[in-house]
Amino acid sequence: MEIGDYDLYEGGKITFKATVGKVIYRIKRAPKNIMQSGDDSFLTNFWDEVCVQVQDEYWTCWSLYEYYIEQTILSIIDALTYNKRRALSYFLYWEKEFEEPHEDLGYYPDLCQEMLLNEILELALNYRNLKIQKYLDSRYLD
């Protein structure tokens, strides 16, 4: 990996982490009317609902949740400069393929969306707070 490639890789890594954070931030602040858990649940935001589904079981409306997350990812990626999208693609290609991408690698939206979605779902699988724990515990006490 040459110095220019290293900068591209590191820039992509920074962009990846920032994008994941922005997506989760937006998911947490999604309109409450898209939540399906009901008024009597302990969950207070859409991110908590996503976490519950990934950790416990997918609800019948999971495809709508996944679609919302994917659209959020795309809207954030679309707001990036071309150079940041290119760096993101470079970083993700390297991480997925474990080999150096060719230097003229451009922007690959499908790769970016897939890898960002996988990372967000992985974080949702391992994220806990008191409300999520209380909700999950209540499902098994009934």
Buried (B, 14 or more C-beta within 10 A) or exposed (E): EEEEBEEBBEBBBBBBEBBBEBBBEBBEEBEEEEBBBEEEBBBBBBBBBBBBBBBEEEBEEBEEBBEBBBEBBBEBBEEBEEEBBBBBBBBBBBBEEEEBBEEEBEBBBEBBBBBBBEBBBEBBEEBEBEBBEEBBEEEEEE
